[in-house]
Amino acid sequence: MPEVRLGLEGLSGQAQALVRYASYLDPDHIPSALLQELLGVEEEEVLEELVSSLGSLSLLRVAESGAGVHIHRELQKACRQY
């Protein structure tokens, strides 16, 4: 099987963890509070920075309500597979 790279290697450890957690959660709405708890992030601003950096790479989208994120199903599938 050929080696597959998703391009996550260049992300910070917390950003990688966020994407990997998100790959197993509801793609249509992942609550920010859940991500904060999973990542052990106490400062909301830290999570906002992580989400913003991943959003600029089109890996996540901020929910319209601002209280969570969305992740594309194909990205979820790729993260779970590799």
HTML snippet that shows the backbone in 3Dmol.js (N, CA, C, O; Angstrom):
<script src="https://3Dmol.org/build/3Dmol-min.js"></script>
<div id="view" style="width:600px;height:400px;position:relative"></div>
<script>
const pdb = `
ATOM      1  N   MET A   1       0.844  -1.175   0.000  1.00  0.00           N
ATOM      2  CA  MET A   1       0.000   0.000   0.000  1.00  0.00           C
ATOM      3  C   MET A   1       0.891   1.240   0.000  1.00  0.00           C
ATOM      4  O   MET A   1       1.824   1.316   0.800  1.00  0.00           O
ATOM      5  N   PRO A   2       0.632   2.206  -0.868  1.00  0.00           N
ATOM      6  CA  PRO A   2       1.467   3.402  -0.920  1.00  0.00           C
ATOM      7  C   PRO A   2       1.271   4.268   0.318  1.00  0.00           C
ATOM      8  O   PRO A   2       0.212   4.262   0.946  1.00  0.00           O
ATOM      9  N   GLU A   3       2.312   5.002   0.646  1.00  0.00           N
ATOM     10  CA  GLU A   3       2.237   5.912   1.786  1.00  0.00           C
ATOM     11  C   GLU A   3       1.355   7.089   1.418  1.00  0.00           C
ATOM     12  O   GLU A   3       1.486   7.651   0.330  1.00  0.00           O
ATOM     13  N   VAL A   4       0.467   7.461   2.307  1.00  0.00           N
ATOM     14  CA  VAL A   4      -0.438   8.579   2.077  1.00  0.00           C
ATOM     15  C   VAL A   4      -0.175   9.630   3.134  1.00  0.00           C
ATOM     16  O   VAL A   4      -0.064   9.320   4.320  1.00  0.00           O
ATOM     17  N   ARG A   5      -0.077  10.868   2.699  1.00  0.00           N
ATOM     18  CA  ARG A   5       0.114  11.975   3.629  1.00  0.00           C
ATOM     19  C   ARG A   5      -1.078  12.916   3.497  1.00  0.00           C
ATOM     20  O   ARG A   5      -1.488  13.277   2.394  1.00  0.00           O
ATOM     21  N   LEU A   6      -1.613  13.294   4.626  1.00  0.00           N
ATOM     22  CA  LEU A   6      -2.750  14.203   4.627  1.00  0.00           C
ATOM     23  C   LEU A   6      -2.331  15.662   4.772  1.00  0.00           C
ATOM     24  O   LEU A   6      -3.169  16.561   4.691  1.00  0.00           O
ATOM     25  N   GLY A   7      -1.050  15.898   4.984  1.00  0.00           N
ATOM     26  CA  GLY A   7      -0.566  17.255   5.145  1.00  0.00           C
ATOM     27  C   GLY A   7      -0.737  17.798   6.552  1.00  0.00           C
ATOM     28  O   GLY A   7      -0.571  18.997   6.781  1.00  0.00           O
ATOM     29  N   LEU A   8      -1.065  16.931   7.493  1.00  0.00           N
ATOM     30  CA  LEU A   8      -1.264  17.377   8.866  1.00  0.00           C
ATOM     31  C   LEU A   8       0.048  17.511   9.627  1.00  0.00           C
ATOM     32  O   LEU A   8       0.081  18.082  10.717  1.00  0.00           O
ATOM     33  N   GLU A   9       1.123  16.987   9.058  1.00  0.00           N
ATOM     34  CA  GLU A   9       2.412  16.982   9.752  1.00  0.00           C
ATOM     35  C   GLU A   9       2.915  18.392  10.052  1.00  0.00           C
ATOM     36  O   GLU A   9       3.635  18.595  11.030  1.00  0.00           O
ATOM     37  N   GLY A  10       2.551  19.348   9.240  1.00  0.00           N
ATOM     38  CA  GLY A  10       3.014  20.725   9.421  1.00  0.00           C
ATOM     39  C   GLY A  10       2.220  21.502  10.456  1.00  0.00           C
ATOM     40  O   GLY A  10       2.566  22.637  10.781  1.00  0.00           O
ATOM     41  N   LEU A  11       1.160  20.902  10.976  1.00  0.00           N
ATOM     42  CA  LEU A  11       0.329  21.573  11.974  1.00  0.00           C
ATOM     43  C   LEU A  11       0.889  21.357  13.377  1.00  0.00           C
ATOM     44  O   LEU A  11       1.652  20.421  13.618  1.00  0.00           O
ATOM     45  N   SER A  12       0.503  22.225  14.286  1.00  0.00           N
ATOM     46  CA  SER A  12       0.901  22.038  15.681  1.00  0.00           C
ATOM     47  C   SER A  12       0.253  20.768  16.217  1.00  0.00           C
ATOM     48  O   SER A  12      -0.715  20.270  15.642  1.00  0.00           O
ATOM     49  N   GLY A  13       0.777  20.257  17.296  1.00  0.00           N
ATOM     50  CA  GLY A  13       0.239  19.044  17.907  1.00  0.00           C
ATOM     51  C   GLY A  13      -1.225  19.194  18.282  1.00  0.00           C
ATOM     52  O   GLY A  13      -2.016  18.274  18.073  1.00  0.00           O
ATOM     53  N   GLN A  14      -1.600  20.355  18.839  1.00  0.00           N
ATOM     54  CA  GLN A  14      -2.991  20.580  19.216  1.00  0.00           C
ATOM     55  C   GLN A  14      -3.895  20.651  17.989  1.00  0.00           C
ATOM     56  O   GLN A  14      -5.018  20.149  18.015  1.00  0.00           O
ATOM     57  N   ALA A  15      -3.413  21.268  16.925  1.00  0.00           N
ATOM     58  CA  ALA A  15      -4.213  21.360  15.701  1.00  0.00           C
ATOM     59  C   ALA A  15      -4.414  19.970  15.093  1.00  0.00           C
ATOM     60  O   ALA A  15      -5.505  19.646  14.625  1.00  0.00           O
ATOM     61  N   GLN A  16      -3.367  19.158  15.102  1.00  0.00           N
ATOM     62  CA  GLN A  16      -3.492  17.785  14.609  1.00  0.00           C
ATOM     63  C   GLN A  16      -4.505  17.010  15.439  1.00  0.00           C
ATOM     64  O   GLN A  16      -5.342  16.288  14.895  1.00  0.00           O
ATOM     65  N   ALA A  17      -4.427  17.161  16.751  1.00  0.00           N
ATOM     66  CA  ALA A  17      -5.355  16.462  17.638  1.00  0.00           C
ATOM     67  C   ALA A  17      -6.787  16.914  17.390  1.00  0.00           C
ATOM     68  O   ALA A  17      -7.706  16.095  17.395  1.00  0.00           O
ATOM     69  N   LEU A  18      -6.983  18.205  17.172  1.00  0.00           N
ATOM     70  CA  LEU A  18      -8.324  18.718  16.915  1.00  0.00           C
ATOM     71  C   LEU A  18      -8.909  18.077  15.653  1.00  0.00           C
ATOM     72  O   LEU A  18     -10.061  17.642  15.659  1.00  0.00           O
ATOM     73  N   VAL A  19      -8.135  18.016  14.588  1.00  0.00           N
ATOM     74  CA  VAL A  19      -8.615  17.409  13.334  1.00  0.00           C
ATOM     75  C   VAL A  19      -8.897  15.933  13.541  1.00  0.00           C
ATOM     76  O   VAL A  19      -9.911  15.426  13.062  1.00  0.00           O
ATOM     77  N   ARG A  20      -8.034  15.251  14.233  1.00  0.00           N
ATOM     78  CA  ARG A  20      -8.241  13.810  14.458  1.00  0.00           C
ATOM     79  C   ARG A  20      -9.476  13.546  15.332  1.00  0.00           C
ATOM     80  O   ARG A  20     -10.243  12.626  15.048  1.00  0.00           O
ATOM     81  N   TYR A  21      -9.671  14.329  16.375  1.00  0.00           N
ATOM     82  CA  TYR A  21     -10.898  14.187  17.180  1.00  0.00           C
ATOM     83  C   TYR A  21     -12.121  14.468  16.305  1.00  0.00           C
ATOM     84  O   TYR A  21     -13.097  13.718  16.323  1.00  0.00           O
ATOM     85  N   ALA A  22     -12.052  15.546  15.549  1.00  0.00           N
ATOM     86  CA  ALA A  22     -13.190  15.937  14.711  1.00  0.00           C
ATOM     87  C   ALA A  22     -13.536  14.867  13.681  1.00  0.00           C
ATOM     88  O   ALA A  22     -14.681  14.781  13.236  1.00  0.00           O
ATOM     89  N   SER A  23     -12.569  14.064  13.305  1.00  0.00           N
ATOM     90  CA  SER A  23     -12.832  13.038  12.297  1.00  0.00           C
ATOM     91  C   SER A  23     -13.749  11.934  12.800  1.00  0.00           C
ATOM     92  O   SER A  23     -14.250  11.140  12.004  1.00  0.00           O
ATOM     93  N   TYR A  24     -13.978  11.869  14.110  1.00  0.00           N
ATOM     94  CA  TYR A  24     -14.857  10.843  14.689  1.00  0.00           C
ATOM     95  C   TYR A  24     -16.158  11.418  15.248  1.00  0.00           C
ATOM     96  O   TYR A  24     -16.969  10.679  15.806  1.00  0.00           O
ATOM     97  N   LEU A  25     -16.361  12.708  15.106  1.00  0.00           N
ATOM     98  CA  LEU A  25     -17.543  13.354  15.666  1.00  0.00           C
ATOM     99  C   LEU A  25     -18.515  13.754  14.553  1.00  0.00           C
ATOM    100  O   LEU A  25     -18.204  13.611  13.371  1.00  0.00           O
ATOM    101  N   ASP A  26     -19.681  14.250  14.934  1.00  0.00           N
ATOM    102  CA  ASP A  26     -20.699  14.670  13.974  1.00  0.00           C
ATOM    103  C   ASP A  26     -20.129  15.774  13.080  1.00  0.00           C
ATOM    104  O   ASP A  26     -19.779  16.844  13.578  1.00  0.00           O
ATOM    105  N   PRO A  27     -20.031  15.533  11.772  1.00  0.00           N
ATOM    106  CA  PRO A  27     -19.399  16.521  10.903  1.00  0.00           C
ATOM    107  C   PRO A  27     -20.184  17.823  10.769  1.00  0.00           C
ATOM    108  O   PRO A  27     -19.618  18.859  10.419  1.00  0.00           O
ATOM    109  N   ASP A  28     -21.482  17.773  11.047  1.00  0.00           N
ATOM    110  CA  ASP A  28     -22.315  18.954  10.859  1.00  0.00           C
ATOM    111  C   ASP A  28     -22.270  19.933  12.020  1.00  0.00           C
ATOM    112  O   ASP A  28     -22.582  21.113  11.857  1.00  0.00           O
ATOM    113  N   HIS A  29     -21.884  19.447  13.185  1.00  0.00           N
ATOM    114  CA  HIS A  29     -21.752  20.371  14.318  1.00  0.00           C
ATOM    115  C   HIS A  29     -20.953  19.706  15.439  1.00  0.00           C
ATOM    116  O   HIS A  29     -21.397  18.742  16.062  1.00  0.00           O
ATOM    117  N   ILE A  30     -19.791  20.243  15.667  1.00  0.00           N
ATOM    118  CA  ILE A  30     -18.950  19.793  16.774  1.00  0.00           C
ATOM    119  C   ILE A  30     -18.862  20.969  17.745  1.00  0.00           C
ATOM    120  O   ILE A  30     -18.250  21.989  17.426  1.00  0.00           O
ATOM    121  N   PRO A  31     -19.463  20.839  18.920  1.00  0.00           N
ATOM    122  CA  PRO A  31     -19.485  21.957  19.870  1.00  0.00           C
ATOM    123  C   PRO A  31     -18.080  22.369  20.328  1.00  0.00           C
ATOM    124  O   PRO A  31     -17.221  21.530  20.599  1.00  0.00           O
ATOM    125  N   SER A  32     -17.883  23.658  20.401  1.00  0.00           N
ATOM    126  CA  SER A  32     -16.595  24.198  20.857  1.00  0.00           C
ATOM    127  C   SER A  32     -16.258  23.715  22.260  1.00  0.00           C
ATOM    128  O   SER A  32     -15.104  23.412  22.560  1.00  0.00           O
ATOM    129  N   ALA A  33     -17.267  23.645  23.115  1.00  0.00           N
ATOM    130  CA  ALA A  33     -17.034  23.205  24.500  1.00  0.00           C
ATOM    131  C   ALA A  33     -16.487  21.783  24.531  1.00  0.00           C
ATOM    132  O   ALA A  33     -15.624  21.475  25.353  1.00  0.00           O
ATOM    133  N   LEU A  34     -16.974  20.915  23.651  1.00  0.00           N
ATOM    134  CA  LEU A  34     -16.473  19.543  23.583  1.00  0.00           C
ATOM    135  C   LEU A  34     -15.017  19.532  23.133  1.00  0.00           C
ATOM    136  O   LEU A  34     -14.195  18.811  23.699  1.00  0.00           O
ATOM    137  N   LEU A  35     -14.699  20.325  22.119  1.00  0.00           N
ATOM    138  CA  LEU A  35     -13.312  20.391  21.643  1.00  0.00           C
ATOM    139  C   LEU A  35     -12.382  20.916  22.730  1.00  0.00           C
ATOM    140  O   LEU A  35     -11.273  20.412  22.903  1.00  0.00           O
ATOM    141  N   GLN A  36     -12.837  21.922  23.455  1.00  0.00           N
ATOM    142  CA  GLN A  36     -12.028  22.458  24.556  1.00  0.00           C
ATOM    143  C   GLN A  36     -11.724  21.376  25.573  1.00  0.00           C
ATOM    144  O   GLN A  36     -10.594  21.257  26.046  1.00  0.00           O
ATOM    145  N   GLU A  37     -12.727  20.593  25.906  1.00  0.00           N
ATOM    146  CA  GLU A  37     -12.565  19.530  26.896  1.00  0.00           C
ATOM    147  C   GLU A  37     -11.632  18.443  26.368  1.00  0.00           C
ATOM    148  O   GLU A  37     -10.735  17.996  27.082  1.00  0.00           O
ATOM    149  N   LEU A  38     -11.837  18.016  25.125  1.00  0.00           N
ATOM    150  CA  LEU A  38     -11.001  16.957  24.551  1.00  0.00           C
ATOM    151  C   LEU A  38      -9.532  17.362  24.463  1.00  0.00           C
ATOM    152  O   LEU A  38      -8.636  16.551  24.696  1.00  0.00           O
ATOM    153  N   LEU A  39      -9.300  18.629  24.122  1.00  0.00           N
ATOM    154  CA  LEU A  39      -7.933  19.117  23.957  1.00  0.00           C
ATOM    155  C   LEU A  39      -7.303  19.581  25.267  1.00  0.00           C
ATOM    156  O   LEU A  39      -6.097  19.818  25.332  1.00  0.00           O
ATOM    157  N   GLY A  40      -8.114  19.709  26.300  1.00  0.00           N
ATOM    158  CA  GLY A  40      -7.592  20.204  27.570  1.00  0.00           C
ATOM    159  C   GLY A  40      -7.239  21.674  27.517  1.00  0.00           C
ATOM    160  O   GLY A  40      -6.334  22.128  28.217  1.00  0.00           O
ATOM    161  N   VAL A  41      -7.951  22.414  26.691  1.00  0.00           N
ATOM    162  CA  VAL A  41      -7.695  23.847  26.518  1.00  0.00           C
ATOM    163  C   VAL A  41      -8.599  24.617  27.475  1.00  0.00           C
ATOM    164  O   VAL A  41      -9.822  24.489  27.426  1.00  0.00           O
ATOM    165  N   GLU A  42      -7.997  25.407  28.333  1.00  0.00           N
ATOM    166  CA  GLU A  42      -8.786  26.166  29.301  1.00  0.00           C
ATOM    167  C   GLU A  42      -9.175  27.538  28.770  1.00  0.00           C
ATOM    168  O   GLU A  42     -10.230  28.066  29.121  1.00  0.00           O
ATOM    169  N   GLU A  43      -8.341  28.109  27.938  1.00  0.00           N
ATOM    170  CA  GLU A  43      -8.596  29.444  27.394  1.00  0.00           C
ATOM    171  C   GLU A  43      -9.365  29.323  26.076  1.00  0.00           C
ATOM    172  O   GLU A  43      -8.903  28.668  25.142  1.00  0.00           O
ATOM    173  N   GLU A  44     -10.523  29.947  26.005  1.00  0.00           N
ATOM    174  CA  GLU A  44     -11.337  29.911  24.793  1.00  0.00           C
ATOM    175  C   GLU A  44     -10.587  30.527  23.604  1.00  0.00           C
ATOM    176  O   GLU A  44     -10.773  30.113  22.460  1.00  0.00           O
ATOM    177  N   GLU A  45      -9.742  31.515  23.890  1.00  0.00           N
ATOM    178  CA  GLU A  45      -8.986  32.184  22.829  1.00  0.00           C
ATOM    179  C   GLU A  45      -8.015  31.217  22.136  1.00  0.00           C
ATOM    180  O   GLU A  45      -7.778  31.325  20.932  1.00  0.00           O
ATOM    181  N   VAL A  46      -7.462  30.285  22.894  1.00  0.00           N
ATOM    182  CA  VAL A  46      -6.544  29.292  22.325  1.00  0.00           C
ATOM    183  C   VAL A  46      -7.291  28.419  21.323  1.00  0.00           C
ATOM    184  O   VAL A  46      -6.785  28.151  20.234  1.00  0.00           O
ATOM    185  N   LEU A  47      -8.485  27.980  21.683  1.00  0.00           N
ATOM    186  CA  LEU A  47      -9.290  27.177  20.769  1.00  0.00           C
ATOM    187  C   LEU A  47      -9.666  27.992  19.536  1.00  0.00           C
ATOM    188  O   LEU A  47      -9.635  27.476  18.419  1.00  0.00           O
ATOM    189  N   GLU A  48     -10.015  29.243  19.728  1.00  0.00           N
ATOM    190  CA  GLU A  48     -10.367  30.108  18.596  1.00  0.00           C
ATOM    191  C   GLU A  48      -9.199  30.246  17.628  1.00  0.00           C
ATOM    192  O   GLU A  48      -9.397  30.245  16.413  1.00  0.00           O
ATOM    193  N   GLU A  49      -7.987  30.364  18.156  1.00  0.00           N
ATOM    194  CA  GLU A  49      -6.797  30.453  17.298  1.00  0.00           C
ATOM    195  C   GLU A  49      -6.596  29.156  16.514  1.00  0.00           C
ATOM    196  O   GLU A  49      -6.291  29.187  15.322  1.00  0.00           O
ATOM    197  N   LEU A  50      -6.766  28.017  17.187  1.00  0.00           N
ATOM    198  CA  LEU A  50      -6.623  26.725  16.511  1.00  0.00           C
ATOM    199  C   LEU A  50      -7.649  26.587  15.389  1.00  0.00           C
ATOM    200  O   LEU A  50      -7.307  26.214  14.267  1.00  0.00           O
ATOM    201  N   VAL A  51      -8.896  26.887  15.699  1.00  0.00           N
ATOM    202  CA  VAL A  51      -9.969  26.776  14.708  1.00  0.00           C
ATOM    203  C   VAL A  51      -9.731  27.745  13.552  1.00  0.00           C
ATOM    204  O   VAL A  51      -9.957  27.405  12.391  1.00  0.00           O
ATOM    205  N   SER A  52      -9.280  28.934  13.874  1.00  0.00           N
ATOM    206  CA  SER A  52      -8.998  29.926  12.831  1.00  0.00           C
ATOM    207  C   SER A  52      -7.888  29.448  11.898  1.00  0.00           C
ATOM    208  O   SER A  52      -7.993  29.582  10.679  1.00  0.00           O
ATOM    209  N   SER A  53      -6.826  28.891  12.474  1.00  0.00           N
ATOM    210  CA  SER A  53      -5.711  28.415  11.638  1.00  0.00           C
ATOM    211  C   SER A  53      -6.152  27.245  10.755  1.00  0.00           C
ATOM    212  O   SER A  53      -5.745  27.153   9.597  1.00  0.00           O
ATOM    213  N   LEU A  54      -6.982  26.354  11.299  1.00  0.00           N
ATOM    214  CA  LEU A  54      -7.476  25.226  10.498  1.00  0.00           C
ATOM    215  C   LEU A  54      -8.499  25.694   9.474  1.00  0.00           C
ATOM    216  O   LEU A  54      -8.596  25.135   8.382  1.00  0.00           O
ATOM    217  N   GLY A  55      -9.259  26.722   9.831  1.00  0.00           N
ATOM    218  CA  GLY A  55     -10.211  27.295   8.885  1.00  0.00           C
ATOM    219  C   GLY A  55      -9.518  27.946   7.700  1.00  0.00           C
ATOM    220  O   GLY A  55     -10.001  27.867   6.570  1.00  0.00           O
ATOM    221  N   SER A  56      -8.388  28.586   7.956  1.00  0.00           N
ATOM    222  CA  SER A  56      -7.647  29.231   6.859  1.00  0.00           C
ATOM    223  C   SER A  56      -7.076  28.202   5.887  1.00  0.00           C
ATOM    224  O   SER A  56      -6.762  28.529   4.742  1.00  0.00           O
ATOM    225  N   LEU A  57      -6.945  26.958   6.346  1.00  0.00           N
ATOM    226  CA  LEU A  57      -6.481  25.868   5.486  1.00  0.00           C
ATOM    227  C   LEU A  57      -7.657  25.060   4.919  1.00  0.00           C
ATOM    228  O   LEU A  57      -7.462  24.038   4.261  1.00  0.00           O
ATOM    229  N   SER A  58      -8.868  25.534   5.185  1.00  0.00           N
ATOM    230  CA  SER A  58     -10.113  24.875   4.745  1.00  0.00           C
ATOM    231  C   SER A  58     -10.268  23.469   5.307  1.00  0.00           C
ATOM    232  O   SER A  58     -10.877  22.610   4.671  1.00  0.00           O
ATOM    233  N   LEU A  59      -9.720  23.228   6.495  1.00  0.00           N
ATOM    234  CA  LEU A  59      -9.876  21.935   7.145  1.00  0.00           C
ATOM    235  C   LEU A  59     -11.117  21.900   8.035  1.00  0.00           C
ATOM    236  O   LEU A  59     -11.690  20.836   8.271  1.00  0.00           O
ATOM    237  N   LEU A  60     -11.524  23.067   8.526  1.00  0.00           N
ATOM    238  CA  LEU A  60     -12.730  23.194   9.343  1.00  0.00           C
ATOM    239  C   LEU A  60     -13.453  24.464   8.937  1.00  0.00           C
ATOM    240  O   LEU A  60     -12.857  25.377   8.366  1.00  0.00           O
ATOM    241  N   ARG A  61     -14.749  24.516   9.239  1.00  0.00           N
ATOM    242  CA  ARG A  61     -15.535  25.738   9.078  1.00  0.00           C
ATOM    243  C   ARG A  61     -16.193  26.045  10.417  1.00  0.00           C
ATOM    244  O   ARG A  61     -16.676  25.142  11.100  1.00  0.00           O
ATOM    245  N   VAL A  62     -16.211  27.298  10.781  1.00  0.00           N
ATOM    246  CA  VAL A  62     -16.881  27.717  12.008  1.00  0.00           C
ATOM    247  C   VAL A  62     -18.381  27.698  11.744  1.00  0.00           C
ATOM    248  O   VAL A  62     -18.846  28.179  10.710  1.00  0.00           O
ATOM    249  N   ALA A  63     -19.129  27.140  12.684  1.00  0.00           N
ATOM    250  CA  ALA A  63     -20.590  27.108  12.574  1.00  0.00           C
ATOM    251  C   ALA A  63     -21.130  28.533  12.584  1.00  0.00           C
ATOM    252  O   ALA A  63     -20.543  29.425  13.197  1.00  0.00           O
ATOM    253  N   GLU A  64     -22.244  28.736  11.904  1.00  0.00           N
ATOM    254  CA  GLU A  64     -22.837  30.067  11.848  1.00  0.00           C
ATOM    255  C   GLU A  64     -23.146  30.615  13.239  1.00  0.00           C
ATOM    256  O   GLU A  64     -23.057  31.820  13.476  1.00  0.00           O
ATOM    257  N   SER A  65     -23.508  29.725  14.147  1.00  0.00           N
ATOM    258  CA  SER A  65     -23.801  30.157  15.519  1.00  0.00           C
ATOM    259  C   SER A  65     -22.529  30.579  16.255  1.00  0.00           C
ATOM    260  O   SER A  65     -22.591  31.278  17.266  1.00  0.00           O
ATOM    261  N   GLY A  66     -21.381  30.149  15.742  1.00  0.00           N
ATOM    262  CA  GLY A  66     -20.104  30.455  16.393  1.00  0.00           C
ATOM    263  C   GLY A  66     -19.794  29.547  17.564  1.00  0.00           C
ATOM    264  O   GLY A  66     -18.751  29.685  18.204  1.00  0.00           O
ATOM    265  N   ALA A  67     -20.693  28.619  17.847  1.00  0.00           N
ATOM    266  CA  ALA A  67     -20.522  27.753  19.024  1.00  0.00           C
ATOM    267  C   ALA A  67     -20.001  26.376  18.664  1.00  0.00           C
ATOM    268  O   ALA A  67     -20.136  25.437  19.447  1.00  0.00           O
ATOM    269  N   GLY A  68     -19.413  26.248  17.497  1.00  0.00           N
ATOM    270  CA  GLY A  68     -18.900  24.950  17.080  1.00  0.00           C
ATOM    271  C   GLY A  68     -18.267  25.022  15.709  1.00  0.00           C
ATOM    272  O   GLY A  68     -18.103  26.101  15.139  1.00  0.00           O
ATOM    273  N   VAL A  69     -17.913  23.859  15.184  1.00  0.00           N
ATOM    274  CA  VAL A  69     -17.279  23.784  13.872  1.00  0.00           C
ATOM    275  C   VAL A  69     -17.911  22.665  13.044  1.00  0.00           C
ATOM    276  O   VAL A  69     -18.612  21.795  13.560  1.00  0.00           O
ATOM    277  N   HIS A  70     -17.638  22.723  11.754  1.00  0.00           N
ATOM    278  CA  HIS A  70     -18.024  21.686  10.802  1.00  0.00           C
ATOM    279  C   HIS A  70     -16.751  21.135  10.178  1.00  0.00           C
ATOM    280  O   HIS A  70     -15.764  21.855  10.034  1.00  0.00           O
ATOM    281  N   ILE A  71     -16.771  19.871   9.812  1.00  0.00           N
ATOM    282  CA  ILE A  71     -15.655  19.263   9.104  1.00  0.00           C
ATOM    283  C   ILE A  71     -16.228  18.486   7.916  1.00  0.00           C
ATOM    284  O   ILE A  71     -17.281  17.860   8.036  1.00  0.00           O
ATOM    285  N   HIS A  72     -15.553  18.521   6.790  1.00  0.00           N
ATOM    286  CA  HIS A  72     -16.033  17.820   5.604  1.00  0.00           C
ATOM    287  C   HIS A  72     -15.960  16.310   5.819  1.00  0.00           C
ATOM    288  O   HIS A  72     -14.996  15.797   6.387  1.00  0.00           O
ATOM    289  N   ARG A  73     -16.979  15.620   5.362  1.00  0.00           N
ATOM    290  CA  ARG A  73     -17.044  14.166   5.546  1.00  0.00           C
ATOM    291  C   ARG A  73     -15.881  13.425   4.877  1.00  0.00           C
ATOM    292  O   ARG A  73     -15.406  12.416   5.397  1.00  0.00           O
ATOM    293  N   GLU A  74     -15.435  13.918   3.750  1.00  0.00           N
ATOM    294  CA  GLU A  74     -14.306  13.270   3.057  1.00  0.00           C
ATOM    295  C   GLU A  74     -13.016  13.419   3.854  1.00  0.00           C
ATOM    296  O   GLU A  74     -12.193  12.504   3.886  1.00  0.00           O
ATOM    297  N   LEU A  75     -12.842  14.560   4.493  1.00  0.00           N
ATOM    298  CA  LEU A  75     -11.667  14.752   5.355  1.00  0.00           C
ATOM    299  C   LEU A  75     -11.753  13.813   6.554  1.00  0.00           C
ATOM    300  O   LEU A  75     -10.750  13.224   6.957  1.00  0.00           O
ATOM    301  N   GLN A  76     -12.945  13.672   7.123  1.00  0.00           N
ATOM    302  CA  GLN A  76     -13.129  12.725   8.222  1.00  0.00           C
ATOM    303  C   GLN A  76     -12.732  11.321   7.791  1.00  0.00           C
ATOM    304  O   GLN A  76     -11.997  10.629   8.495  1.00  0.00           O
ATOM    305  N   LYS A  77     -13.217  10.915   6.649  1.00  0.00           N
ATOM    306  CA  LYS A  77     -12.950   9.570   6.143  1.00  0.00           C
ATOM    307  C   LYS A  77     -11.446   9.366   5.955  1.00  0.00           C
ATOM    308  O   LYS A  77     -10.899   8.336   6.348  1.00  0.00           O
ATOM    309  N   ALA A  78     -10.790  10.346   5.355  1.00  0.00           N
ATOM    310  CA  ALA A  78      -9.351  10.219   5.120  1.00  0.00           C
ATOM    311  C   ALA A  78      -8.584  10.147   6.431  1.00  0.00           C
ATOM    312  O   ALA A  78      -7.653   9.353   6.556  1.00  0.00           O
ATOM    313  N   CYS A  79      -8.960  10.964   7.410  1.00  0.00           N
ATOM    314  CA  CYS A  79      -8.264  10.950   8.706  1.00  0.00           C
ATOM    315  C   CYS A  79      -8.456   9.622   9.422  1.00  0.00           C
ATOM    316  O   CYS A  79      -7.525   9.115  10.047  1.00  0.00           O
ATOM    317  N   ARG A  80      -9.635   9.064   9.339  1.00  0.00           N
ATOM    318  CA  ARG A  80      -9.890   7.786  10.005  1.00  0.00           C
ATOM    319  C   ARG A  80      -9.156   6.650   9.301  1.00  0.00           C
ATOM    320  O   ARG A  80      -8.710   5.696   9.939  1.00  0.00           O
ATOM    321  N   GLN A  81      -9.037   6.761   8.003  1.00  0.00           N
ATOM    322  CA  GLN A  81      -8.396   5.674   7.233  1.00  0.00           C
ATOM    323  C   GLN A  81      -6.880   5.677   7.369  1.00  0.00           C
ATOM    324  O   GLN A  81      -6.251   4.619   7.350  1.00  0.00           O
ATOM    325  N   TYR A  82      -6.289   6.864   7.505  1.00  0.00           N
ATOM    326  CA  TYR A  82      -4.837   6.950   7.554  1.00  0.00           C
ATOM    327  C   TYR A  82      -4.407   7.482   8.878  1.00  0.00           C
ATOM    328  O   TYR A  82      -3.210   7.632   9.124  1.00  0.00           O
TER     329      TYR A  82
END
`;
const viewer = $3Dmol.createViewer("view");
viewer.addModel(pdb, "pdb");
viewer.setStyle({}, {cartoon: {color: "spectrum"}});
viewer.zoomTo();
viewer.render();
</script>
